[in-house]
């Protein structure tokens, strides 16, 4: 189901009091590298330092709206590579709800620390994201709690669409939007919003070469699994649920995907720090890296690229900058 403009506008109304309208700023070095005007949509400056705050809060507030008078608030369960877990923990704290969050045990420490700090019950027990998701779904079924997917939930998709509304309001002449792709919720929500308000704008998704289930699945015409290699873009790593709603939206609305290498991701982080004095994590920088490396044609175009998160461990950031 593709989120409607009404869904996206309702999400915007719900979350507006608590999330930030993030800035859209021109990047001179990236404009030079791409051969056109490039603007950074800094969701890295969002609450919890990632775009995930929008979807998590919208999903939780929508659940509360649907409760019958006197019905007890549920405990919510989710799986996350890190940023969605941070956002769910933060949003649940605002709403006074209990959350149980499953993550890989090797998720970045900065993300695990944030989940704990917001008071969620953290279960960092699995080796991979896919294992975390399986464990979370089993726990939710057995306990009778709602499971909130990190990428395949209509309220999450509607909320990520609010980013696109802000971009076209702040940059009416935009003609290209470049978006990192992990589970696909960000790309699907943005594509749905753009399709509703500015269908002339091209939307391009960017995956890590080490984990590219969307490219493989779109080529196959159905969701397929890929071998996931090591990547600094931990937020993009992992295969999709077989019933991924985001994949259905992307399949219908997105015509182009690109991939970036580990070296290109590291270069993107370094360039953003050195030229724009901004910090982004590997997943957050994917679109920037693609434009800098010429993976997405942007010459003579006006481009907005989503910098989707900034939750990178200090030790990894230091190694990348030293490299």
C-alpha positions, 0 to 999 in steps of 0.5 A, a space after each residue: 500500500 502506497 502512503 497517500 498524501 493525506 497519510 503523509 500530511 497527517 503524520 506531519 501534524 502528529 510529529 511536528 511538535 516533537 521533531 525538527 524541521 531539519 535544514 537544507 544547505 548547499 554543499 559547495 564541494 559536492 556541487 563541484 564534484 557532481 557538476 550541479 547544485 547539490 543541497 544536503 537535507 540534514 536528518 543527521 541533525 534530527 532528534 536522536 540524530 537520524 530520520 528514524 525519529 519521525 517514523 517511530 514517533 508517528 507509529 507510536 502516536 497512531 497506536 495511541 490514537 487507536 486505543 479504546 477509552 480505558 484500554 491499556 497501552 501496549 508494550 511495543 517490540 521492534 528489531 533494529 540495526 541501531 537508529 530505529 531502536 534509538 528512535 523507538 526508545 526515545 518516542 516511547 519515552 515521550 509517550 510513556 510506553 514500554 519497549 523491547 528492542 532487539 539488535 545485533 550484539 555488535 551494533 555501534 556502541 553509540 546506538 546501544 547506549 542511546 537505547 539504554 539511556 532512553 529507558 528501553 529494554 535492550 536485547 543485543 543478543 543476535 549475530 545479524 540484523 536478520 536474526 534480531 528481527 526473527 527473535 523480535 517477531 517471535 517474542 512479540 507473537 509469544 507475548 502478544 505485543 505489537 511488532 513495529 518494523 524498522 522499515 515495513 510499517 505504513 505509519 513509518 513510511 508516511 512519516 518519512 514522506 514528510 522529509 520530501 515535503 520539506 525538501 520541495 517547500 525549501 527548494 521548489 526547483 529541485 529535480 533530483 532526490 538521492 536517498 540511502 537505502 537499507 530496509 527501504 522505508 526512507 526511500 519508499 516514504 520519500 518516493 510516495 510523497 514525491 509521486 503525490 506532490 512533484 512527480 517530475 522529480 527523480 528519486 534515486 536510492 543508494 545501497 552499499 555494495 556489501 549489502 544490496 538486496 533492493 538491487 537484486 530483488 528489483 532485478 528478480 521482480 521479487 524479494 530475494 536474499 543476498 550475501 551481506 558483507 562487512 560494511 561501515 554502513 551498518 544501518 544499510 546492512 541486512 536482508 528484507 522481510 519477505 513481506 516488506 511493504 517498502 519494497 512494494 512501494 519502491 518497485 512501483 515508484 523508483 526507477 533507478 538505484 545506485 551502489 557505493 563501495 566501502 572506499 567511497 563511503 569512507 571518502 564521503 565521511 571524510 569529505 563531509 567533515 573536512 568541507 562541510 564540517 558535518 558528521 555522518 555515519 556510513 549509512 547516512 553518507 551513502 547518497 553523498 558518496 554516490 554523488 561524489 563518485 559519479 554513481 548518480 548522474 547529477 550534472 546541470 541538475 538541482 539535487 537534494 541528498 538525504 544525510 540520514 544519520 550521524 550515529 557513528 562510533 567515535 573510534 570508527 570516525 577517528 579511523 576513517 578520518 585518519 585514513 
